[in-house]
Amino acid sequence: MLAGAGAAERRALEAFGDPVGIAFQLVDDLLGVFGDPGVTGKSVLSDLREGKRTHLLAITYRRADGRDRELLDRLVGDPDLDETGAEQVRGLMVRHGAVDAVRDRVDELVRRALDATDALPPALRDELTSLTHRLTERAA
C-alpha cells in the first residue's frame, strides 16, 4: 500500500503514528490499574506496586489535596500493596477525574490520528482506522 509513497503520505503517516502511539500507551496505563487480569494477562497491582509514574497518576496527584496525596504517597510504590490499598488508589483516580481526563485525551489523540489519514489511499486509511480502534478500545 505504501509503494511509491510520496512526502505527503509519509507526513500523514507520521501525523497518524505519534498520536496513536501515545493513545495506546495511555490505554495501557488505564488497563494496568483498572483492567481485567483475565483479559490483559497482567496484574492490576503491579504498576501501583512499582510506583509507575503514568499520566493517570500524575493527574491524580495534581488534583488531589494534601490528605489524598499523603494516601497516594503511602500506597503507590508499596511492594506489598494489596487489593484493598489498590482500590483506595483507584477510588482517588476516579474521584479526582483522572480516569475521565485520560479517556478524554485518548479520544482527542484518536481523532487527531484518524484525521491525519484523510490524505491516504482509502485501503490504507481503512487499515489504519481498524488498527487504531483495536489499539485504543481495549479498556472496559
Buried (B, 14 or more C-beta within 10 A) or exposed (E): EEEEBEEEBEEBBEBBEBBBEBBBBBBBBBBBBBBEEEEBEBEBBEBBBBBBEBBBBEBBBEBBEEEBBEBBEEBBBBEEBEEEBBEBBBEBBEEBEBBEBBBEBBEEBBEBBBEBBEEBEEEBBEBBBEBBEEBBEBBE
